[in-house]
Amino acid sequence: MHTSSTLILVLAVFGASLVEMVEALTIVVAAGVSRGWRSALEGAAAAVVVLGLLVVVVGLPLIHYIPLDTLRVVVGALLLVLGLSWLRKAILRASGHKDKHDEDAIYASTVAELTPADGGPRPSGRDGLACAVAFKGVFLEGTEVVLIVVSLGATQHRLGLAALGAGAAAVLVGLVGIFVARQLSEVPENTIKSVVGIMLTSFGLFWVGEGAGVHWPGADLFIPLLIGFFALVMVGSSAALRGPTAVVARADAEESA
């Protein structure tokens, strides 16, 4: 495997994991502040253990028992769908057709939902609701990370490397969360999600083609060209969608005047 392909794999897994971990951290922090840190951290830790087992149980059989070409077509299709979904949201947000992801708003909403209705003190001891909310948040966000880790790692036989990238993202988000737990909006999540969406789409298309027998010029070195192409698609689409919106806004302003 070329160094460029390996680097892109690690960056894609790290970026995707970073986004999902920030979203999970928002829920864990809200549960900890509202209901108690012990229960929230126990729920988050339990979810991490389950997700780790999923990587081992699902990823290792894929590497050892499924033909590589079949694996690349199936996994490439999944990554292509996931990447296009992220790319679509990124284009809509960049063009102003969809609100940007706001972790502070999610945090405030979660705290409001978990705070006792009577305004009394938060529960003492182990709290089942805080544990369940933290587990659910980490597990749901982490499931997408597992899909990406298993997909990228199994297809290139680099499951350990992909898992290492996800682990590094989890450690970074955890350390940041300790010091700036309530300043989650400072993380440029929308930008990261745009970049990762481009990477996942590029990897997905590349592997679907390889599994189907397409011989890409330069082999793995063609992946950066696909990334450049989809980056141009995103920028061009965002600009095109901003145009009609501006025209309509000007027309409405002139009519009201």
Accessible surface in RSA format (square Angstrom, percent):
REM  Atomic radii and reference values for relative SASA: ProtOr
REM  Chains: A
REM  Algorithm: Lee & Richards
REM  Probe-radius: 1.40
REM  Slices: 20
REM RES _ NUM      All-atoms   Total-Side   Main-Chain    Non-polar    All polar
REM                ABS   REL    ABS   REL    ABS   REL    ABS   REL    ABS   REL
RES MET A   1    93.93  48.6  14.23   9.4  79.69 189.7  24.56  20.9  69.36  91.9
RES HIS A   2    80.72  44.1  75.98  52.8   4.74  12.1  47.67  49.1  33.05  38.5
RES THR A   3   116.33  82.7 107.52 109.0   8.81  21.0  73.89  99.3  42.44  64.2
RES SER A   4    33.86  28.6  25.67  34.3   8.19  18.9  31.15  66.3   2.71   3.8
RES SER A   5     0.04   0.0   0.04   0.1   0.00   0.0   0.00   0.0   0.04   0.1
RES THR A   6    34.57  24.6  34.52  35.0   0.05   0.1  28.63  38.5   5.95   9.0
RES LEU A   7   102.53  57.1  99.31  71.0   3.22   8.1 102.20  71.8   0.33   0.9
RES ILE A   8    15.78   9.0  15.78  11.8   0.00   0.0  15.78  11.4   0.00   0.0
RES LEU A   9     0.08   0.0   0.08   0.1   0.00   0.0   0.08   0.1   0.00   0.0
RES VAL A  10    41.56  27.4  41.56  37.6   0.00   0.0  41.56  36.1   0.00   0.0
RES LEU A  11    82.96  46.2  78.26  56.0   4.70  11.8  78.26  55.0   4.70  12.6
RES ALA A  12     0.00   0.0   0.00   0.0   0.00   0.0   0.00   0.0   0.00   0.0
RES VAL A  13     0.07   0.0   0.07   0.1   0.00   0.0   0.07   0.1   0.00   0.0
RES PHE A  14    56.61  28.3  56.61  35.1   0.00   0.0  56.61  34.3   0.00   0.0
RES GLY A  15     7.74   9.5   0.00   N/A   7.74   9.5   7.74  21.2   0.00   0.0
RES ALA A  16     0.23   0.2   0.23   0.4   0.00   0.0   0.23   0.3   0.00   0.0
RES SER A  17     0.92   0.8   0.92   1.2   0.00   0.0   0.00   0.0   0.92   1.3
RES LEU A  18    22.06  12.3  22.06  15.8   0.00   0.0  22.06  15.5   0.00   0.0
RES VAL A  19     1.11   0.7   0.00   0.0   1.11   2.7   1.11   1.0   0.00   0.0
RES GLU A  20     3.41   2.0   3.27   2.5   0.15   0.3   0.41   0.8   3.01   2.5
RES MET A  21    36.18  18.7  34.23  22.7   1.95   4.6  20.31  17.3  15.87  21.0
RES VAL A  22     2.63   1.7   2.63   2.4   0.00   0.0   2.63   2.3   0.00   0.0
RES GLU A  23    17.22   9.9  15.35  11.6   1.86   4.4   5.03   9.7  12.19  10.0
RES ALA A  24     4.83   4.4   4.83   7.5   0.00   0.0   4.83   6.8   0.00   0.0
RES LEU A  25    28.53  15.9  25.39  18.2   3.14   7.9  28.09  19.7   0.44   1.2
RES THR A  26     0.00   0.0   0.00   0.0   0.00   0.0   0.00   0.0   0.00   0.0
RES ILE A  27    34.26  19.5  34.26  25.5   0.00   0.0  34.26  24.7   0.00   0.0
RES VAL A  28    10.03   6.6  10.03   9.1   0.00   0.0  10.03   8.7   0.00   0.0
RES VAL A  29     3.75   2.5   3.75   3.4   0.00   0.0   3.75   3.3   0.00   0.0
RES ALA A  30     0.00   0.0   0.00   0.0   0.00   0.0   0.00   0.0   0.00   0.0
RES ALA A  31     0.00   0.0   0.00   0.0   0.00   0.0   0.00   0.0   0.00   0.0
RES GLY A  32     0.00   0.0   0.00   N/A   0.00   0.0   0.00   0.0   0.00   0.0
RES VAL A  33    40.86  26.9  30.37  27.5  10.49  25.3  31.29  27.2   9.57  26.0
RES SER A  34     7.96   6.7   0.00   0.0   7.96  18.3   5.76  12.3   2.20   3.1
RES ARG A  35    35.00  14.7  34.94  17.8   0.06   0.1   0.00   0.0  35.00  21.2
RES GLY A  36    10.94  13.5   0.00   N/A  10.94  13.5  10.94  30.0   0.00   0.0
RES TRP A  37    99.36  39.9  96.25  46.6   3.11   7.3  77.68  41.4  21.68  35.2
RES ARG A  38   142.20  59.7 131.66  67.1  10.54  25.1  58.83  80.4  83.37  50.5
RES SER A  39     0.95   0.8   0.53   0.7   0.42   1.0   0.00   0.0   0.95   1.3
RES ALA A  40     0.00   0.0   0.00   0.0   0.00   0.0   0.00   0.0   0.00   0.0
RES LEU A  41    99.15  55.2  95.78  68.5   3.37   8.5  96.03  67.4   3.12   8.4
RES GLU A  42    61.02  35.0  52.27  39.5   8.75  20.8  39.33  76.1  21.69  17.7
RES GLY A  43     0.18   0.2   0.00   N/A   0.18   0.2   0.18   0.5   0.00   0.0
RES ALA A  44    14.68  13.5  14.63  22.6   0.04   0.1  14.68  20.7   0.00   0.0
RES ALA A  45    55.87  51.4  48.87  75.4   7.00  15.9  54.96  77.4   0.91   2.4
RES ALA A  46    45.03  41.4  36.70  56.6   8.33  18.9  44.13  62.1   0.89   2.4
RES ALA A  47     0.00   0.0   0.00   0.0   0.00   0.0   0.00   0.0   0.00   0.0
RES VAL A  48    88.40  58.2  86.09  77.9   2.31   5.6  86.36  75.0   2.04   5.5
RES VAL A  49    92.96  61.2  85.86  77.7   7.10  17.1  91.72  79.7   1.24   3.4
RES VAL A  50    55.16  36.3  55.01  49.8   0.16   0.4  55.01  47.8   0.16   0.4
RES LEU A  51    14.50   8.1  14.35  10.3   0.15   0.4  14.50  10.2   0.00   0.0
RES GLY A  52    35.84  44.2   0.00   N/A  35.84  44.2  33.52  92.0   2.32   5.2
RES LEU A  53   107.01  59.6 106.21  76.0   0.80   2.0 106.31  74.7   0.70   1.9
RES LEU A  54    58.48  32.6  58.24  41.7   0.24   0.6  58.41  41.0   0.06   0.2
RES VAL A  55    22.46  14.8  22.46  20.3   0.00   0.0  22.46  19.5   0.00   0.0
RES VAL A  56    78.64  51.8  77.26  69.9   1.39   3.3  77.38  67.2   1.27   3.4
RES VAL A  57    97.96  64.5  88.31  79.9   9.66  23.3  94.21  81.9   3.75  10.2
RES VAL A  58    65.89  43.4  60.86  55.1   5.03  12.1  64.93  56.4   0.97   2.6
RES GLY A  59     0.00   0.0   0.00   N/A   0.00   0.0   0.00   0.0   0.00   0.0
RES LEU A  60    77.89  43.4  77.78  55.6   0.10   0.3  77.89  54.7   0.00   0.0
RES PRO A  61    55.75  40.6  54.29  49.5   1.47   5.3  55.14  45.5   0.61   3.8
RES LEU A  62    34.24  19.1  34.12  24.4   0.12   0.3  34.19  24.0   0.05   0.1
RES ILE A  63    31.48  17.9  20.96  15.6  10.53  25.4  20.96  15.1  10.53  28.6
RES HIS A  64   129.71  70.9  96.86  67.3  32.85  84.0  63.30  65.2  66.40  77.3
RES TYR A  65   178.23  83.2 147.26  83.8  30.97  80.6 106.15  79.8  72.09  88.9
RES ILE A  66    64.76  36.8  55.03  41.0   9.72  23.4  56.20  40.5   8.56  23.2
RES PRO A  67    91.61  66.8  78.64  71.7  12.97  47.1  90.89  75.0   0.72   4.4
RES LEU A  68    65.90  36.7  57.06  40.8   8.83  22.2  58.05  40.8   7.85  21.1
RES ASP A  69    83.59  58.6  81.57  81.2   2.02   4.8  20.64  48.6  62.95  62.8
RES THR A  70    69.80  49.6  64.85  65.7   4.95  11.8  44.63  59.9  25.17  38.1
RES LEU A  71     4.15   2.3   3.72   2.7   0.43   1.1   4.15   2.9   0.00   0.0
RES ARG A  72    48.79  20.5  48.79  24.9   0.00   0.0   0.00   0.0  48.79  29.6
RES VAL A  73    54.80  36.1  54.80  49.6   0.00   0.0  54.80  47.6   0.00   0.0
RES VAL A  74    81.08  53.4  77.11  69.8   3.97   9.6  80.52  70.0   0.56   1.5
RES VAL A  75     6.87   4.5   6.87   6.2   0.00   0.0   6.87   6.0   0.00   0.0
RES GLY A  76     0.00   0.0   0.00   N/A   0.00   0.0   0.00   0.0   0.00   0.0
RES ALA A  77    42.92  39.5  41.60  64.2   1.32   3.0  42.92  60.4   0.00   0.0
RES LEU A  78    86.70  48.3  83.70  59.9   3.00   7.5  84.21  59.1   2.50   6.7
RES LEU A  79     0.58   0.3   0.58   0.4   0.00   0.0   0.58   0.4   0.00   0.0
RES LEU A  80    40.43  22.5  40.43  28.9   0.00   0.0  40.43  28.4   0.00   0.0
RES VAL A  81   104.38  68.7 100.82  91.3   3.56   8.6 102.69  89.2   1.68   4.6
RES LEU A  82    25.64  14.3  22.95  16.4   2.68   6.7  25.47  17.9   0.16   0.4
RES GLY A  83     0.00   0.0   0.00   N/A   0.00   0.0   0.00   0.0   0.00   0.0
RES LEU A  84    85.18  47.4  81.50  58.3   3.68   9.3  81.79  57.4   3.39   9.1
RES SER A  85    45.14  38.1  38.21  51.0   6.94  16.0  24.07  51.3  21.07  29.5
RES TRP A  86     7.02   2.8   6.55   3.2   0.47   1.1   1.53   0.8   5.49   8.9
RES LEU A  87     6.63   3.7   6.63   4.7   0.00   0.0   6.63   4.7   0.00   0.0
RES ARG A  88   147.88  62.1 143.48  73.1   4.40  10.5  54.76  74.8  93.13  56.4
RES LYS A  89    68.54  33.4  68.54  42.1   0.00   0.0  20.84  18.8  47.69  50.8
RES ALA A  90     6.41   5.9   0.63   1.0   5.77  13.1   4.77   6.7   1.63   4.3
RES ILE A  91    22.12  12.6  22.12  16.5   0.00   0.0  22.12  15.9   0.00   0.0
RES LEU A  92    41.73  23.2  41.73  29.9   0.00   0.0  41.73  29.3   0.00   0.0
RES ARG A  93    26.23  11.0  21.28  10.8   4.94  11.8   3.92   5.4  22.31  13.5
RES ALA A  94    38.48  35.4  20.02  30.9  18.46  42.0  24.01  33.8  14.47  38.3
RES SER A  95     5.44   4.6   0.00   0.0   5.44  12.5   0.48   1.0   4.96   6.9
RES GLY A  96    64.32  79.3   0.00   N/A  64.32  79.3  31.96  87.7  32.36  72.5
RES HIS A  97    94.81  51.8  57.48  40.0  37.32  95.5  40.62  41.9  54.19  63.1
RES LYS A  98    80.47  39.3  69.37  42.6  11.10  26.4  25.72  23.2  54.74  58.3
RES ASP A  99   130.54  91.4 117.17 116.6  13.37  31.6  37.07  87.3  93.47  93.2
RES LYS A 100   126.33  61.6 110.96  68.1  15.37  36.6  88.47  79.6  37.86  40.3
RES HIS A 101    49.97  27.3  32.62  22.7  17.36  44.4  29.93  30.8  20.05  23.3
RES ASP A 102    70.40  49.3  62.51  62.2   7.89  18.7  24.46  57.6  45.94  45.8
RES GLU A 103     4.31   2.5   3.49   2.6   0.82   2.0   3.30   6.4   1.01   0.8
RES ASP A 104    57.28  40.1  53.28  53.0   4.00   9.5  26.21  61.7  31.07  31.0
RES ALA A 105    55.17  50.7  42.09  65.0  13.08  29.8  50.59  71.2   4.59  12.2
RES ILE A 106    61.23  34.8  58.03  43.2   3.20   7.7  61.16  44.0   0.07   0.2
RES TYR A 107    28.23  13.2  28.23  16.1   0.00   0.0  26.92  20.2   1.31   1.6
RES ALA A 108    59.78  55.0  50.55  78.0   9.23  21.0  55.01  77.5   4.76  12.6
RES SER A 109    57.55  48.6  48.73  65.0   8.82  20.3  32.46  69.1  25.09  35.1
RES THR A 110    18.92  13.5  18.42  18.7   0.50   1.2   8.08  10.8  10.84  16.4
RES VAL A 111    33.41  22.0  33.41  30.2   0.00   0.0  33.41  29.0   0.00   0.0
RES ALA A 112    74.36  68.4  48.97  75.6  25.39  57.8  56.96  80.2  17.40  46.1
RES GLU A 113   138.00  79.2 103.23  78.1  34.77  82.8  44.29  85.7  93.71  76.5
RES LEU A 114    12.09   6.7  10.63   7.6   1.46   3.7  11.09   7.8   1.00   2.7
RES THR A 115    61.04  43.4  51.39  52.1   9.65  23.0  45.31  60.9  15.74  23.8
RES PRO A 116    31.31  22.8  20.31  18.5  11.01  40.0  27.88  23.0   3.43  21.3
RES ALA A 117   118.22 108.7  69.23 106.8  48.99 111.4  80.22 113.0  37.99 100.6
RES ASP A 118   128.28  89.9  86.29  85.9  41.99  99.3  51.91 122.2  76.37  76.2
RES GLY A 119    62.39  76.9   0.00   N/A  62.39  76.9  30.06  82.5  32.33  72.4
RES GLY A 120    27.97  34.5   0.00   N/A  27.97  34.5  19.37  53.2   8.60  19.3
RES PRO A 121   129.50  94.4 105.56  96.2  23.95  87.0 117.78  97.2  11.72  72.8
RES ARG A 122   114.35  48.0  98.85  50.4  15.50  36.9  28.21  38.6  86.14  52.2
RES PRO A 123    43.56  31.7  26.60  24.2  16.96  61.7  37.61  31.1   5.94  36.9
RES SER A 124   109.77  92.8  81.61 108.9  28.16  64.9  51.76 110.2  58.00  81.3
RES GLY A 125    55.40  68.3   0.00   N/A  55.40  68.3  34.07  93.5  21.33  47.8
RES ARG A 126   147.06  61.7 116.08  59.2  30.98  73.8  50.92  69.6  96.13  58.3
RES ASP A 127    12.28   8.6  10.12  10.1   2.16   5.1   2.23   5.3  10.05  10.0
RES GLY A 128    54.88  67.7   0.00   N/A  54.88  67.7  39.42 108.2  15.46  34.6
RES LEU A 129    84.81  47.2  75.57  54.1   9.24  23.2  79.41  55.8   5.40  14.5
RES ALA A 130     0.00   0.0   0.00   0.0   0.00   0.0   0.00   0.0   0.00   0.0
RES CYS A 131    37.01  28.0  37.01  41.3   0.00   0.0   4.20  10.6  32.81  35.4
RES ALA A 132    58.55  53.8  47.93  74.0  10.62  24.2  55.62  78.3   2.94   7.8
RES VAL A 133    33.93  22.3  31.21  28.3   2.72   6.6  33.02  28.7   0.91   2.5
RES ALA A 134     0.00   0.0   0.00   0.0   0.00   0.0   0.00   0.0   0.00   0.0
RES PHE A 135    67.48  33.8  67.48  41.8   0.00   0.0  67.48  40.9   0.00   0.0
RES LYS A 136   131.99  64.4 129.30  79.3   2.69   6.4  74.04  66.6  57.95  61.7
RES GLY A 137     3.89   4.8   0.00   N/A   3.89   4.8   3.63  10.0   0.25   0.6
RES VAL A 138    10.75   7.1  10.49   9.5   0.27   0.6  10.49   9.1   0.27   0.7
RES PHE A 139    56.87  28.5  56.87  35.2   0.00   0.0  56.87  34.5   0.00   0.0
RES LEU A 140   102.33  57.0  89.02  63.7  13.31  33.4  89.47  62.8  12.86  34.6
RES GLU A 141    38.83  22.3  37.51  28.4   1.32   3.2   3.24   6.3  35.59  29.1
RES GLY A 142     2.34   2.9   0.00   N/A   2.34   2.9   1.90   5.2   0.44   1.0
RES THR A 143    59.31  42.2  58.79  59.6   0.52   1.2  58.03  77.9   1.28   1.9
RES GLU A 144    45.43  26.1  41.41  31.3   4.01   9.6  12.57  24.3  32.86  26.8
RES VAL A 145     7.38   4.9   7.24   6.6   0.14   0.3   7.38   6.4   0.00   0.0
RES VAL A 146    15.80  10.4  15.67  14.2   0.13   0.3  15.80  13.7   0.00   0.0
RES LEU A 147    65.54  36.5  61.43  43.9   4.10  10.3  65.44  46.0   0.10   0.3
RES ILE A 148     1.00   0.6   1.00   0.7   0.00   0.0   1.00   0.7   0.00   0.0
RES VAL A 149     2.51   1.6   2.51   2.3   0.00   0.0   2.51   2.2   0.00   0.0
RES VAL A 150     8.10   5.3   8.10   7.3   0.00   0.0   8.10   7.0   0.00   0.0
RES SER A 151     2.31   2.0   2.15   2.9   0.16   0.4   0.16   0.3   2.15   3.0
RES LEU A 152     0.00   0.0   0.00   0.0   0.00   0.0   0.00   0.0   0.00   0.0
RES GLY A 153     0.00   0.0   0.00   N/A   0.00   0.0   0.00   0.0   0.00   0.0
RES ALA A 154     0.00   0.0   0.00   0.0   0.00   0.0   0.00   0.0   0.00   0.0
RES THR A 155     0.06   0.0   0.00   0.0   0.06   0.2   0.00   0.0   0.06   0.1
RES GLN A 156    13.98   7.8   6.49   4.7   7.49  17.8   7.92  16.9   6.06   4.6
RES HIS A 157    86.49  47.3  70.04  48.7  16.45  42.1  51.94  53.5  34.55  40.2
RES ARG A 158    92.39  38.8  88.63  45.2   3.77   9.0  20.02  27.4  72.38  43.9
RES LEU A 159    18.31  10.2  15.59  11.2   2.72   6.8  15.59  11.0   2.72   7.3
RES GLY A 160    54.90  67.7   0.00   N/A  54.90  67.7  40.84 112.1  14.05  31.5
RES LEU A 161    53.40  29.7  45.56  32.6   7.84  19.7  48.07  33.8   5.33  14.3
RES ALA A 162     0.00   0.0   0.00   0.0   0.00   0.0   0.00   0.0   0.00   0.0
RES ALA A 163    41.37  38.0  32.46  50.1   8.91  20.3  34.03  47.9   7.34  19.4
RES LEU A 164   124.11  69.1 118.59  84.8   5.52  13.9 123.58  86.8   0.53   1.4
RES GLY A 165     4.34   5.4   0.00   N/A   4.34   5.4   3.85  10.6   0.49   1.1
RES ALA A 166    11.21  10.3  10.71  16.5   0.50   1.1  11.00  15.5   0.21   0.5
RES GLY A 167    32.41  40.0   0.00   N/A  32.41  40.0  31.92  87.6   0.49   1.1
RES ALA A 168    48.19  44.3  35.96  55.5  12.23  27.8  43.48  61.2   4.71  12.5
RES ALA A 169     0.00   0.0   0.00   0.0   0.00   0.0   0.00   0.0   0.00   0.0
RES ALA A 170    38.95  35.8  29.22  45.1   9.73  22.1  30.37  42.8   8.58  22.7
RES VAL A 171    94.34  62.1  87.02  78.8   7.32  17.6  93.70  81.4   0.64   1.7
RES LEU A 172    76.28  42.5  74.65  53.4   1.62   4.1  76.07  53.4   0.20   0.6
RES VAL A 173     9.24   6.1   7.88   7.1   1.36   3.3   9.24   8.0   0.00   0.0
RES GLY A 174    32.39  39.9   0.00   N/A  32.39  39.9  29.51  81.0   2.88   6.5
RES LEU A 175    93.58  52.1  92.72  66.3   0.86   2.2  92.97  65.3   0.61   1.7
RES VAL A 176    52.26  34.4  48.27  43.7   3.98   9.6  52.23  45.4   0.03   0.1
RES GLY A 177     5.94   7.3   0.00   N/A   5.94   7.3   2.25   6.2   3.69   8.3
RES ILE A 178   127.31  72.4  95.31  71.0  32.00  77.1 102.90  74.1  24.42  66.3
RES PHE A 179   164.58  82.3 132.46  82.0  32.12  83.6 136.50  82.8  28.09  80.4
RES VAL A 180    57.64  37.9  56.79  51.4   0.86   2.1  57.64  50.1   0.00   0.0
RES ALA A 181    22.48  20.7  18.54  28.6   3.94   9.0  18.54  26.1   3.94  10.4
RES ARG A 182   139.39  58.5 125.98  64.2  13.41  31.9  39.32  53.7 100.07  60.6
RES GLN A 183    90.74  50.7  87.66  64.1   3.09   7.3  33.95  72.3  56.79  43.1
RES LEU A 184     3.50   1.9   2.69   1.9   0.81   2.0   3.19   2.2   0.31   0.8
RES SER A 185    55.82  47.2  29.89  39.9  25.93  59.7  22.79  48.5  33.03  46.3
RES GLU A 186   135.39  77.7 111.22  84.1  24.17  57.5  39.78  76.9  95.61  78.1
RES VAL A 187    34.58  22.8  26.08  23.6   8.50  20.5  28.43  24.7   6.15  16.7
RES PRO A 188    81.57  59.5  68.21  62.2  13.36  48.6  81.57  67.3   0.00   0.0
RES GLU A 189     6.10   3.5   4.69   3.5   1.41   3.4   4.74   9.2   1.36   1.1
RES ASN A 190    31.52  21.7  28.01  27.1   3.51   8.4  14.77  35.6  16.75  16.2
RES THR A 191    86.77  61.7  81.58  82.7   5.19  12.4  54.07  72.6  32.70  49.4
RES ILE A 192    30.23  17.2  28.52  21.2   1.71   4.1  30.23  21.8   0.00   0.0
RES LYS A 193    20.18   9.8  20.18  12.4   0.00   0.0   4.11   3.7  16.07  17.1
RES SER A 194    14.84  12.5  14.84  19.8   0.00   0.0   7.68  16.4   7.16  10.0
RES VAL A 195    71.16  46.8  70.93  64.2   0.22   0.5  71.02  61.7   0.13   0.4
RES VAL A 196     2.26   1.5   2.26   2.0   0.00   0.0   2.26   2.0   0.00   0.0
RES GLY A 197     0.00   0.0   0.00   N/A   0.00   0.0   0.00   0.0   0.00   0.0
RES ILE A 198    15.05   8.6  15.05  11.2   0.00   0.0  15.05  10.8   0.00   0.0
RES MET A 199    21.61  11.2  21.61  14.3   0.00   0.0  21.01  17.9   0.60   0.8
RES LEU A 200     0.00   0.0   0.00   0.0   0.00   0.0   0.00   0.0   0.00   0.0
RES THR A 201     0.00   0.0   0.00   0.0   0.00   0.0   0.00   0.0   0.00   0.0
RES SER A 202     0.00   0.0   0.00   0.0   0.00   0.0   0.00   0.0   0.00   0.0
RES PHE A 203     0.00   0.0   0.00   0.0   0.00   0.0   0.00   0.0   0.00   0.0
RES GLY A 204     0.00   0.0   0.00   N/A   0.00   0.0   0.00   0.0   0.00   0.0
RES LEU A 205    59.43  33.1  59.43  42.5   0.00   0.0  59.43  41.7   0.00   0.0
RES PHE A 206     0.50   0.3   0.50   0.3   0.00   0.0   0.50   0.3   0.00   0.0
RES TRP A 207     2.79   1.1   2.79   1.3   0.00   0.0   0.00   0.0   2.79   4.5
RES VAL A 208    40.49  26.6  40.49  36.7   0.00   0.0  40.49  35.2   0.00   0.0
RES GLY A 209     7.64   9.4   0.00   N/A   7.64   9.4   7.50  20.6   0.14   0.3
RES GLU A 210    41.40  23.8  30.29  22.9  11.12  26.5   6.75  13.1  34.65  28.3
RES GLY A 211    15.24  18.8   0.00   N/A  15.24  18.8   0.00   0.0  15.24  34.1
RES ALA A 212    77.74  71.5  37.65  58.1  40.09  91.2  48.14  67.8  29.59  78.4
RES GLY A 213    47.76  58.9   0.00   N/A  47.76  58.9  33.56  92.1  14.20  31.8
RES VAL A 214    73.71  48.5  63.38  57.4  10.33  24.9  68.72  59.7   4.98  13.5
RES HIS A 215   173.84  95.0 147.20 102.3  26.64  68.2 103.90 107.1  69.94  81.4
RES TRP A 216    44.44  17.8  31.47  15.2  12.97  30.5  31.54  16.8  12.90  20.9
RES PRO A 217    94.61  69.0  78.75  71.8  15.86  57.6  90.83  75.0   3.78  23.5
RES GLY A 218    48.10  59.3   0.00   N/A  48.10  59.3  32.83  90.1  15.27  34.2
RES ALA A 219    48.31  44.4  43.14  66.6   5.16  11.7  46.21  65.1   2.10   5.6
RES ASP A 220    25.20  17.7  25.20  25.1   0.00   0.0   1.51   3.6  23.69  23.6
RES LEU A 221    93.65  52.2  84.77  60.6   8.88  22.3  85.24  59.9   8.40  22.6
RES PHE A 222    40.02  20.0  39.31  24.4   0.70   1.8  40.02  24.3   0.00   0.0
RES ILE A 223     0.11   0.1   0.11   0.1   0.00   0.0   0.11   0.1   0.00   0.0
RES PRO A 224    54.11  39.4  44.39  40.5   9.71  35.3  45.69  37.7   8.42  52.3
RES LEU A 225   115.95  64.6 107.68  77.0   8.27  20.8 110.26  77.4   5.69  15.3
RES LEU A 226    13.44   7.5  13.44   9.6   0.00   0.0  13.44   9.4   0.00   0.0
RES ILE A 227    34.28  19.5  34.28  25.5   0.00   0.0  34.28  24.7   0.00   0.0
RES GLY A 228    33.39  41.2   0.00   N/A  33.39  41.2  32.42  89.0   0.96   2.2
RES PHE A 229   113.93  57.0 109.40  67.8   4.53  11.8 112.16  68.0   1.77   5.1
RES PHE A 230    21.53  10.8  21.53  13.3   0.00   0.0  21.53  13.1   0.00   0.0
RES ALA A 231    33.19  30.5  32.79  50.6   0.39   0.9  33.13  46.7   0.05   0.1
RES LEU A 232   131.98  73.5 125.38  89.7   6.60  16.6 125.73  88.3   6.24  16.8
RES VAL A 233    57.21  37.6  49.01  44.4   8.21  19.8  56.71  49.3   0.50   1.4
RES MET A 234    24.34  12.6  24.34  16.1   0.00   0.0  19.41  16.5   4.94   6.5
RES VAL A 235    99.09  65.2  95.90  86.8   3.20   7.7  98.84  85.9   0.25   0.7
RES GLY A 236    38.36  47.3   0.00   N/A  38.36  47.3  33.84  92.9   4.52  10.1
RES SER A 237    36.98  31.2  29.15  38.9   7.83  18.0  15.29  32.6  21.69  30.4
RES SER A 238     4.85   4.1   4.85   6.5   0.00   0.0   4.49   9.6   0.36   0.5
RES ALA A 239    50.76  46.7  40.34  62.3  10.42  23.7  41.39  58.3   9.37  24.8
RES ALA A 240    65.74  60.4  47.94  74.0  17.80  40.5  60.12  84.7   5.62  14.9
RES LEU A 241    64.50  35.9  64.05  45.8   0.45   1.1  64.06  45.0   0.44   1.2
RES ARG A 242   111.37  46.8 107.83  55.0   3.54   8.4  47.53  65.0  63.83  38.7
RES GLY A 243    32.54  40.1   0.00   N/A  32.54  40.1  31.96  87.7   0.58   1.3
RES PRO A 244    80.98  59.0  74.50  67.9   6.48  23.5  80.32  66.3   0.66   4.1
RES THR A 245    62.61  44.5  56.50  57.3   6.11  14.6  59.99  80.6   2.62   4.0
RES ALA A 246    45.34  41.7  38.52  59.4   6.82  15.5  44.51  62.7   0.83   2.2
RES VAL A 247    83.54  55.0  82.70  74.9   0.84   2.0  82.70  71.9   0.84   2.3
RES VAL A 248    88.32  58.1  86.53  78.3   1.79   4.3  88.32  76.7   0.00   0.0
RES ALA A 249    57.26  52.6  46.93  72.4  10.33  23.5  52.66  74.2   4.59  12.2
RES ARG A 250   140.03  58.8 137.15  69.9   2.87   6.8  64.48  88.1  75.55  45.8
RES ALA A 251    41.97  38.6  38.74  59.8   3.24   7.4  41.36  58.2   0.62   1.6
RES ASP A 252    81.61  57.2  76.08  75.7   5.53  13.1  28.09  66.1  53.53  53.4
RES ALA A 253    59.13  54.4  49.54  76.4   9.59  21.8  55.34  77.9   3.78  10.0
RES GLU A 254   129.75  74.5 111.14  84.1  18.61  44.3  47.03  91.0  82.72  67.5
RES GLU A 255   146.13  83.9 110.98  84.0  35.15  83.7  50.37  97.4  95.76  78.2
RES SER A 256    99.87  84.4  56.93  76.0  42.94  98.9  54.17 115.3  45.70  64.0
RES ALA A 257   119.83 110.2  49.79  76.8  70.03 159.3  75.03 105.7  44.80 118.7
END  Absolute sums over single chains surface
CHAIN  1 A    12697.6      10458.7       2239.0       9223.8       3473.8
END  Absolute sums over all chains
TOTAL         12697.6      10458.7       2239.0       9223.8       3473.8
